[in-house]
Amino acid sequence: MPLPEWDAYDYDASGVGMFSKGHLFGTDYDGSDVLSQLVHGTRMSLVISFVSVLAASLIGGALGIIAAYRRGWIDSVITMYFNVTLSIPTLILVLAMVAVFASPDPFDPGAGMPRVLVLVLSLTFVIIPVLGRLARSSALSWTGRDFVLVAESLGMKKRAILWNHIVPNVVPQMMSVAFLASGVVIVVEGGLAILGVGTNPGESWGSILAKNRGDISMIPHTTLLPAAAIALTVMALNYFGDYYRSKIDGRESRI
């Protein structure tokens, strides 16, 4: 049976409980199907999370590896950027960026940038130094390995050493942390939605939770189900990150 539209209102079915006919997970106060909202919100929550972490991995990884291998003033400048950004609380920094760049009305972009785009850019900005510092420390540990020193003594170009010896060993370590970062981003997006600076109501797990939090005493499933979706996804991402990390540790011990 096809699911109802996630944003359709049926006030005759307002607050229907779980496992009701036509509404497996019930409806919210407006009569919108909760399961449809969860399915629709999955896309937005995962897109915001994965795009932010992927962009931060590419930018932060590149900056961290360059800083570790070039050293000198380049390393000092990049490290200072990492430290300054990390010294500012993440939530405050994201709130400030959304307030400055995003449209005040999520339904009408107006003069500001689309809310989702600003969320992705701001989350990317705050994740870059986290993954960048990881990439830098990992690259520093690999630049002193014998095979890198031999490649340098043989006159191999620095760019070739980076691509052939440093990057392939740094990327796996970043991937394990990227899983954990993806879970953190989903939680942060939910927190921003509760503070009123998230996506449009019902478009992500966090905005579904924020929309229905006032009805938790009367129809608790409308709040508990998106919270459970967030919790289970974060737990799964943490598990994959830990599992991947154990594989990396075993691989590095053999090098």
C-alpha positions in Angstrom: 0.0 0.0 0.0 1.5 3.4 -1.0 2.3 5.8 1.8 0.3 9.1 2.1 2.0 12.3 1.1 4.3 13.4 3.9 3.0 16.9 4.0 -0.7 16.1 3.5 -3.1 17.3 6.2 -6.0 15.1 7.3 -7.6 16.8 10.3 -10.2 14.0 10.6 -7.3 11.6 11.4 -5.6 14.0 13.9 -3.5 12.3 16.5 -4.2 8.7 15.4 -2.2 6.2 17.4 0.3 3.7 16.0 -0.8 0.6 14.0 -4.0 2.3 13.0 -5.6 1.4 9.6 -3.9 3.4 6.9 -1.3 4.8 9.3 1.2 2.3 10.6 3.0 4.8 12.8 0.0 7.0 13.4 -0.4 10.7 12.6 0.5 13.9 14.2 -1.7 16.8 15.4 -2.2 18.0 11.8 -3.2 14.5 10.6 0.1 14.0 8.7 1.3 10.4 8.4 4.3 9.9 10.7 5.8 7.1 8.7 5.7 9.2 5.5 7.4 12.0 7.4 10.1 9.7 8.7 10.8 8.2 5.2 10.9 11.7 3.7 13.0 13.1 6.5 15.6 10.3 6.1 16.7 11.7 2.8 17.2 15.3 4.1 18.9 14.2 7.3 21.4 11.9 5.5 22.0 14.3 2.7 22.9 17.1 5.1 25.1 14.8 7.1 26.9 13.0 4.3 27.5 16.0 2.1 28.8 18.1 5.0 31.2 15.3 6.1 32.3 14.5 2.6 33.1 18.2 1.8 34.9 18.6 5.1 36.9 15.4 4.5 38.1 16.6 1.1 39.0 20.1 2.3 40.2 19.3 5.8 42.1 16.3 4.5 43.9 18.3 1.8 44.8 21.1 4.3 46.0 18.7 6.9 48.2 16.7 4.6 49.7 19.8 3.0 50.4 21.3 6.4 52.1 18.1 7.6 54.2 17.6 4.5 55.2 21.2 3.7 55.7 22.3 7.3 57.1 25.8 7.9 54.8 28.8 7.7 52.2 26.9 5.7 51.8 24.5 8.6 51.6 27.4 11.1 48.9 29.2 9.2 46.7 26.1 8.6 47.2 24.9 12.2 46.2 28.4 13.5 43.0 28.2 11.5 42.2 24.8 12.9 42.8 25.9 16.5 40.9 29.2 16.2 37.9 27.5 14.7 37.9 24.7 17.3 38.0 27.2 20.1 34.5 28.5 19.2 31.6 26.3 20.4 30.2 24.5 17.4 26.6 25.3 18.0 27.2 29.0 18.5 29.3 29.2 15.3 26.6 27.4 13.2 23.9 29.6 14.7 25.8 32.7 13.9 26.4 31.6 10.3 22.7 30.7 9.8 21.6 34.0 11.3 23.9 36.0 9.0 23.6 34.1 5.7 20.3 32.2 5.7 16.9 33.7 4.9 14.8 34.4 8.1 11.8 32.6 6.6 12.7 29.0 5.6 9.6 28.9 3.3 10.7 32.1 1.4 14.5 32.4 0.6 14.0 36.1 -0.2 17.3 38.0 0.1 19.1 35.2 2.0 20.6 31.9 1.0 18.4 28.7 1.2 18.4 27.4 4.7 19.5 23.9 3.8 22.5 25.2 1.8 23.6 27.4 4.7 23.3 24.5 7.1 25.5 22.3 4.9 28.1 25.0 4.4 28.2 25.9 8.1 28.4 22.3 9.3 31.2 21.7 6.7 33.0 24.7 8.0 33.0 23.5 11.6 34.0 19.9 10.7 36.9 20.9 8.5 39.3 21.6 11.4 38.4 18.3 13.2 39.2 16.1 10.2 42.0 18.4 9.2 43.9 18.0 12.5 43.3 14.2 12.2 44.8 14.2 8.6 47.7 16.3 9.7 48.6 14.1 12.7 48.2 11.0 10.6 50.3 12.4 7.7 53.1 13.4 10.2 53.3 9.8 11.4 53.6 8.5 7.8 56.1 11.1 6.6 58.7 9.6 8.9 58.3 6.0 7.7 61.2 4.3 5.9 59.5 3.9 2.6 58.8 7.7 2.4 62.3 8.6 3.3 63.6 6.2 0.7 61.4 7.7 -1.9 62.7 11.2 -1.0 66.3 10.0 -1.2 65.7 8.6 -4.6 64.5 12.0 -5.9 60.8 11.3 -6.2 58.8 14.4 -6.6 56.9 15.6 -3.5 53.6 15.5 -5.3 54.2 11.9 -6.3 55.1 11.0 -2.7 52.0 12.6 -1.4 49.7 10.8 -3.8 51.4 7.4 -3.8 52.5 7.1 -0.2 50.9 9.6 2.2 47.3 10.0 0.9 46.5 6.3 0.6 47.5 5.7 4.2 45.7 8.8 5.6 42.4 8.4 3.9 41.4 5.1 5.7 41.9 6.8 9.1 39.8 9.7 8.1 37.0 7.4 6.9 36.7 5.8 10.3 36.2 9.2 11.9 33.9 10.3 9.1 31.4 7.7 10.2 31.4 9.1 13.7 31.2 12.7 12.4 28.2 11.8 10.3 26.3 10.8 13.4 27.3 13.9 15.2 26.0 16.1 12.3 22.6 14.4 12.4 22.4 15.1 16.2 23.5 18.7 15.7 21.0 19.2 12.9 18.3 18.0 15.2 19.4 20.4 17.9 19.4 23.3 15.4 15.9 22.4 14.4 14.7 22.5 18.0 16.3 26.0 18.3 14.3 27.1 15.2 17.1 27.3 12.7 16.8 23.9 11.0 15.1 22.8 7.8 11.4 23.4 7.0 9.0 21.6 9.5 8.8 17.9 8.6 11.7 17.8 6.1 14.2 16.1 8.3 14.2 13.9 11.5 15.2 16.9 13.6 12.5 19.2 12.2 9.9 16.4 12.7 11.0 16.2 16.3 11.0 19.9 16.7 7.5 20.3 15.1 5.9 17.7 17.4 7.8 18.2 20.7 4.9 20.2 22.2 2.5 17.3 21.7 4.7 14.7 23.5 2.3 14.4 26.4 -0.7 13.7 24.2 0.7 11.9 21.2 4.2 10.8 22.2 4.9 8.6 19.2 5.2 11.7 17.0 8.3 12.8 19.0 9.7 9.4 20.1 9.8 7.9 16.6 12.0 10.5 15.0 14.2 10.5 18.1 14.5 6.8 17.8 15.4 7.1 14.1 18.2 9.6 15.0 19.5 7.4 17.9 19.5 4.2 15.9 21.3 5.8 12.9 23.9 7.4 15.1 24.5 4.0 16.9 24.9 2.3 13.5 27.3 4.9 12.2 29.4 4.6 15.4 29.4 0.9 15.0 30.6 1.0 11.4 33.3 3.6 12.4 34.6 1.4 15.3 34.5 -1.7 13.1 36.4 0.1 10.3 38.9 1.5 12.7 39.7 -2.0 14.1 40.4 -3.1 10.5 42.7 -0.2 9.9 44.6 -0.9 13.2 45.2 -4.5 12.1 46.4 -3.3 8.7 48.8 -0.7 10.1 50.3 -3.2 12.5 51.4 -5.2 9.5 53.1 -2.3 7.7 
